[in-house]
Amino acid sequence: MLLLATGLSVPDDLLYLEADGSVLLGEHGTGHVAKVGGPGRLTRLPQVIPEAEGIAMVGNTIYVADQLNARVVALDGNGVRTLIQLQPVASGENLDGIASGSGGLVIPDSPHGTLLLVDTSGHITRREGGFSRPAGVWTNPQGQAGPWLVADENANAVYALQNAGGHYLVAGNLPGVDDVVRDAAGHILVILPGQGRLRDVSAGRDIARGLLNPQGLGFDGARNILVTESDRGRLDLVVKTFAIQVPASSVRLAPGQGVCLGILRAPGFSQPLSVEEIIGATFEAPPTSSASFEVVPGPCAAGSTCTVTVILGSPSGREFAYFTYRD
């Protein structure tokens, strides 16, 4: 497990962005959506969403579940616009995770036990009732098969949706299950916040224990597992394929000095890696089967901080790496 970010303020659900390898996550403590990764490493979007829960993207628009106000909003410039307003409950425990699917959004109206399919105009195109408290939804990315999945927090269960309507039990005995995903091998993974566990339901084993209130769950571009620890203020990465390890921010270099980047491979992962893109540097030694490779950053003007971008590809997907430096 790698630590991607710390010092976050009550992080919750997350969304991986394929375009630049960054991760968006809602911070209940700041009322903003934080962006981890990319050239900025950690920034916060300007929009105010007091309790940002699920985050999803349809086309180029990012949507966020505003739990406090029981609505889903679209990020619009520096503000938000309401896509759909749901009926709030007095406890404030309103909607939770959302996902994109069928050209629109899949929205759990959590306190009312209903799953809604909503188009980008805010119209409800399908309702699926009969849940206890649907909290997380998994809709398949391109090329992945299998029914959509729903984590029902109060039922301690994961259900699968049927295309013609209705749903059926996939797995039970999952206390307080909050979110669910399916990996490339078809395994169903869940987080159990109260028990601090990331569990592979299909294999019947825990992937990680001792997490402090895990809330967000997803994958990065190389199918590694992303998980937030809300009570630790962390974003973690469970390496299932490979990850690139970079130096600390603003490393000080002599002109022409090389930088060694690490390659962390999961046990049993031996796929070849290829260079998809490098910006701001050249390769001294390209990646091989070794545990590191070297790049040589270009000159950086005095007093400036410059950025190197490296993208490595594999049959499992791609990984982004960024680091900043000064001459």
ABEGO torsion letter per residue (X at the ends): XBBABBGBBGBBBBBBBAAAGBBBBBBAAAGBBBBBEEAAGBBBBABBBABBBBBBBBEABBBBBBAAAGBBBBBBEABBBBABBBBBBAAGBBBBBBBBEGGBBBBBBAAAGBBBBBBAAGBBABBBBGBABBABBBBBBBGBBEBBBBBBAAAGBBBBBBAAEEBBBABBGBBGBABBBBBAAGBBBBBBAAAGBBBBAAAGBBABBGBBGBABBBBBAAGBBBBBBAAAGBBBBBBABBBBBBBBBGBBBBBGBBBBBBBBBBBGBABBBBBABBBGBBBABBBBABABBBBBBBBBBBGBBBBBBBBBBBAAEBBBBBBBBBX
